[in-house]
């Protein structure tokens, strides 16, 4: 599934906060082992929604959801309650979106959900003359 690095999350969370969230041994550095475990958990959450690997057409949506799940997990592992976790609400929304994609109630292909206009438009002005 999604392959992320600690550095890729710096745009989402300040580096100091990210270090704080991942510093299990209190040495002032983010622990790679903690990061890999949290990433594995985030990937498993996405896979569980699809009942296995997600179909390739949903790869971008799944990658984004895994990123959000990961950030949510990082706050949760430090005991941050949902009210104070800036990623908890978005993680719930992403889980709901993945469930909709998995069940077929939402589709990312615009050609199958009625968004594409396939017939020529019939546009007339009030006088019937087009200039």
N, C-alpha and C positions, 0 to 999 in steps of 0.2 A: 504494500500500500504506500502511503506517503512516507517519503524520506526527508527529514528536516535536520537542520543542525541548530545548535544553540545560537550561533551568530545570525541565523535567519529570523529569529524571534525578536531581535533587538529593535526592529521597527515597530513591533507590537507592544513591547514592554521595555521600559528603560533598562539599560544594562545593569545598573546597580540593583534594581528590583529583581531582575532575572537571576543574578548571582545569589541574592538573598533567598529566592524561592528554591534554588537548586543546591545550596550549600549545606549538605547534611552533616559534614564533619567539622563545620565551623572554622575552616581554614581561610576563609575569604575568597574562595574560588568555587565556581559552579562545578558540581560533580557530574562527570560524564555518565557514570553508572545510573544515577538518579534520573538524568535526562533520558537515557535509553529506555529505562523502565517505564517512565511516564509516556514516552512516545509509543512504546509497544501497547500500552493500555489504551491510548487514544486510537490507534489503528484497530485494535480489537473491538472497540466500541463501534466504529464504523462498519467493520466486517460483520458484527452481530446483527446490525440493522438489515444488512443485505442477505444474511444467512450464509455468508462466505465472501469471497472476493466480489467486489462491485464490477458491474459490466464496464468495459472500456469507455463507453460514451459518457459515463458519469465520473470519469477520473478527475476532472477539474473540480467538480462539486465535492467529491470525496476528499480531495487534498485540502480544500479550504476548510471543510468540516473537521478534518483531523487536526489541523492547525488550531482551530477554535477549541476543540476537545482537549488538546494538549495544554493550552493556556489555562483552561478551566481546571484541569487536573493539577497543574502546578500550584494554583491557589488553594485548591482543596487539600492537597497534601500538607499544607502549612496550617490547616485548620481554619481557613477563612470561611466564614458563613456565607451563604448565598447572597444575602443582602449586601455584603461588602465585596463580593467577588465580581469584578467588572466583566467577567466572561461567562458567568453562570446563565444569564438570560439568553445570550447569543448561542451558547452551547445547546440549550433546549430548543431554540429555533432551528438550528442546524440539524439536530436529531430528527425533528419533525419533518424538515425538508427531505432528508435522506429517506425517511419512512415513506414519504409521498412518492419519491422517485422509485423506490423499491417496489411499491405496490402498484405503480402505474397511474396514480391519480394526478401526478404532476409529470410533465414531460419537458425536457430541455430542447427538443427538436421542434423548432417553430413550424415546420412544414406539416406536422401532424396534429397541432392543437388549434387550427383555425386562424392563426395569426397571419398567414400568408394570403394575400389577395391573388387569386388565380384567374380572375376574369377582368377584362378591360373595364376601367371606370367609365361611367356614363355621366359626364359633367356638362351641364348646360348653364349658360348665364341667362339673365332675365329676358333678353331680346332674342335668344336663340342663335346669335351670331358669335362666333369665336374670332377674336382679332389677334 
